[in-house]
Amino acid sequence: MNLKFLSIKRPLLLFILLLIPGTAFTQDYSRPLLHLNWLITDPINLVANTNGAYIYWNAGIIGTGYLASLPDDFTRDFIQENWNSDGWMSFYEFADSFGEEYPIYLSAGLYSLGTAYGNTKLQDAAFTSIQSRFYVKNLTRMYKQVAGRTRPNSTDDNRDFSFFSGEESFPSGHTSGAFAVMSPWFFYYPRWYTALLFAAPIATGIARIGQDKHWTSDVLAGAALGTCTGYYLTKLHQSQDHNNMVVIPVIGTNNVGIQFSLQL
C-alpha cells in the first residue's frame, strides 16, 4: 500500500525498534504509554487546552501567505545571483537533508537513550520532536493542496495561487518539517547552545530558495508552522493536567482494547 500518510513509516519503525532495548532494560512502560496517549489525544488538546491559540496561529500563518509574497522576487533574485557557486550548490544539497527524515533518526535514538537511563525529560523532548514532525508533515500537505501555489521553477508569477490545483509550493514542507523537529529541543532546554539548532532548519529554508523549489514566503510560512507546532506541543506536555482526553489500554482475559476518557 503506497499511501502518502504512511510515508514516515521508516522513521516510526526505527523509533519502535530503538524503544525496545530501552524498555526491556528498565522494564518501565509507563512513559511510552503516556506518549501513546499524547499522540492520540493531542490533536484535540491543541485546540481545547490552548484556548484556540494554535488554530489562530495556523490561520494567521496561512492567511498571510499572500501578503508575505511581496518580497519573494527580491530575495529569490538575491540568493540565486549571489549564492550560486558550486560550493553553495553542495551546501544546498546537504541542508536539504535536514528537512527530510534524518533528524528524526537522531530524536529516535535520543528517545531510546532516555528510556534506557530513565531520563523522562529527554524522553519527552525526543518524543515531542518526532510527534511535532508527524503533525506538521500532514498539516503542510493539507495546506499545500488547498493553496495550490506553483513553484518558482515553473513560473515567474509569485502570486500564482490556484486552490486545489495540485500545485504544492506553499508552504515549504522541508522547512516546516525541519523546524518542527528542532524547535522542541530548544523549548525543553532553553539555552544559547540549543538555539544554535535552529541553524539547521534555517539552512534548509535557504536551500529551498537557492534551488528554486520554493518562494521565500513558502519558507517563512513553513518555519512559522513548524516552530508554532513544536512550541504548543511542548507547552502541553510540560503542563501537569493538559489532557482533556485520556487513552487507557485495557487487557482482559479474552480481549485487548483501548478505553477513552473525556473530561468535559
ZAMARGU-4260 file (C-alpha; in steps of 0.2 Angstrom, whole numbers, plus 5000, padded with zeros to 4 digits):
<rodrens>
0) 5000/5000/5000 | 5008/5016/4995 | 4998/5030/5003 | 5005/5047/5007 | 5001/5047/5025
5) 5011/5031/5028 | 5027/5040/5021 | 5035/5041/5038 | 5034/5023/5041 | 5053/5020/5041
10) 5057/5033/5055 | 5042/5027/5065 | 5048/5009/5063 | 5066/5014/5069 | 5058/5023/5083
15) 5049/5007/5089 | 5065/4997/5086 | 5075/5009/5097 | 5062/5009/5110 | 5063/4990/5113
20) 5080/4989/5121 | 5077/5004/5132 | 5060/4997/5139 | 5067/4980/5140 | 5082/4987/5151
25) 5071/4997/5163 | 5055/4986/5162 | 5046/5003/5163 | 5032/5005/5150 | 5023/5020/5159
30) 5032/5034/5149 | 5029/5025/5132 | 5011/5023/5136 | 5009/5041/5141 | 5017/5046/5124
35) 5005/5035/5115 | 4991/5045/5124 | 4999/5061/5118 | 5000/5055/5101 | 4981/5051/5100
40) 4974/5065/5111 | 4985/5080/5107 | 4975/5085/5091 | 4960/5088/5102 | 4971/5096/5116
45) 4980/5108/5105 | 4963/5116/5102 | 4955/5113/5119 | 4970/5117/5130 | 4977/5132/5121
50) 4960/5142/5120 | 4961/5140/5101 | 4978/5149/5100 | 4985/5135/5090 | 4971/5136/5077
55) 4973/5155/5077 | 4991/5154/5073 | 4989/5142/5059 | 4975/5153/5051 | 4986/5168/5053
60) 5002/5159/5046 | 4992/5153/5031 | 4981/5168/5029 | 4996/5180/5027 | 5005/5169/5014
65) 4998/5180/5000 | 5004/5196/5009 | 5021/5189/5013 | 5024/5185/4995 | 5028/5204/4992
70) 5047/5202/4994 | 5048/5185/4985 | 5056/5191/4969 | 5069/5202/4978 | 5075/5188/4990
75) 5074/5174/4976 | 5085/5185/4964 | 5097/5190/4978 | 5101/5172/4983 | 5102/5164/4966
80) 5113/5178/4959 | 5125/5179/4974 | 5125/5162/4981 | 5126/5151/4966 | 5143/5144/4966
85) 5147/5125/4966 | 5151/5127/4984 | 5133/5134/4988 | 5125/5120/4977 | 5134/5107/4988
90) 5128/5116/5003 | 5110/5117/4997 | 5110/5098/4994 | 5117/5095/5012 | 5105/5107/5020
95) 5090/5099/5011 | 5093/5083/5021 | 5088/5092/5037 | 5070/5094/5030 | 5069/5075/5027
100) 5069/5060/5038 | 5087/5060/5045 | 5084/5072/5060 | 5070/5060/5066 | 5083/5046/5067
105) 5093/5057/5080 | 5077/5060/5090 | 5073/5042/5090 | 5090/5037/5096 | 5089/5050/5110
110) 5072/5043/5115 | 5079/5026/5117 | 5094/5033/5127 | 5082/5042/5138 | 5071/5027/5140
115) 5086/5016/5145 | 5093/5028/5158 | 5076/5034/5165 | 5078/5052/5159 | 5060/5056/5157
120) 5063/5074/5151 | 5075/5068/5137 | 5061/5055/5133 | 5048/5069/5132 | 5058/5081/5122
125) 5063/5067/5109 | 5045/5061/5108 | 5038/5079/5106 | 5051/5082/5092 | 5045/5066/5082
130) 5027/5070/5086 | 5029/5088/5080 | 5036/5082/5064 | 5022/5070/5061 | 5009/5083/5064
135) 5017/5096/5054 | 5020/5084/5039 | 5002/5081/5037 | 4996/5099/5041 | 5008/5105/5027
140) 5002/5093/5015 | 4984/5098/5018 | 4989/5117/5016 | 4998/5113/5000 | 4983/5105/4992
145) 4972/5120/4997 | 4983/5134/4992 | 4988/5126/4975 | 5003/5138/4973 | 5015/5135/4958
150) 5034/5133/4962 | 5046/5146/4956 | 5055/5134/4945 | 5038/5133/4935 | 5033/5151/4934
155) 5039/5169/4937 | 5022/5174/4945 | 5024/5173/4964 | 5005/5176/4966 | 5001/5161/4956
160) 4989/5153/4969 | 4976/5141/4961 | 4966/5132/4975 | 4965/5113/4974 | 4975/5114/4958
165) 4988/5100/4963 | 5002/5113/4964 | 5012/5111/4980 | 5023/5126/4984 | 5015/5134/4999
170) 5020/5131/5012 | 5038/5123/5011 | 5037/5105/5018 | 5055/5103/5020 | 5056/5119/5031
175) 5041/5116/5041 | 5047/5098/5045 | 5065/5104/5050 | 5058/5117/5062 | 5046/5105/5069
180) 5059/5093/5073 | 5072/5105/5080 | 5061/5118/5090 | 5055/5106/5104 | 5073/5104/5109
185) 5075/5122/5112 | 5059/5124/5121 | 5063/5109/5133 | 5081/5115/5135 | 5081/5134/5133
190) 5099/5138/5132 | 5110/5148/5120 | 5118/5132/5113 | 5101/5124/5109 | 5096/5140/5100
195) 5110/5135/5088 | 5100/5120/5082 | 5089/5132/5073 | 5104/5135/5061 | 5099/5118/5053
200) 5081/5122/5048 | 5086/5140/5043 | 5099/5132/5031 | 5085/5121/5024 | 5075/5136/5020
205) 5089/5145/5012 | 5092/5129/5002 | 5074/5128/4996 | 5075/5146/4989 | 5093/5143/4982
210) 5087/5128/4972 | 5072/5137/4966 | 5060/5125/4973 | 5051/5137/4985 | 5047/5156/4986
215) 5053/5165/5001 | 5035/5166/5008 | 5034/5147/5007 | 5049/5145/5018 | 5043/5159/5030
220) 5026/5150/5032 | 5034/5133/5034 | 5046/5140/5048 | 5032/5148/5057 | 5021/5132/5056
225) 5035/5121/5062 | 5040/5132/5076 | 5022/5135/5082 | 5018/5117/5082 | 5034/5112/5092
230) 5030/5126/5104 | 5012/5122/5108 | 5016/5103/5109 | 5030/5107/5122 | 5019/5118/5132
235) 5005/5105/5133 | 5017/5091/5138 | 5025/5102/5151 | 5009/5106/5159 | 5003/5094/5173
240) 4985/5092/5168 | 4984/5096/5150 | 4974/5081/5144 | 4955/5083/5142 | 4955/5066/5134
245) 4964/5051/5141 | 4968/5034/5132 | 4970/5019/5144 | 4975/5002/5137 | 4964/4988/5143
250) 4970/4970/5143 | 4957/4956/5148 | 4957/4938/5148 | 4949/4936/5131 | 4951/4954/5124
255) 4963/4968/5122 | 4957/4986/5119 | 4958/5005/5122 | 4947/5015/5134 | 4944/5033/5130
260) 4940/5045/5144 | 4935/5063/5140 | 4934/5077/5153 | 4920/5090/5149
</rodrens>
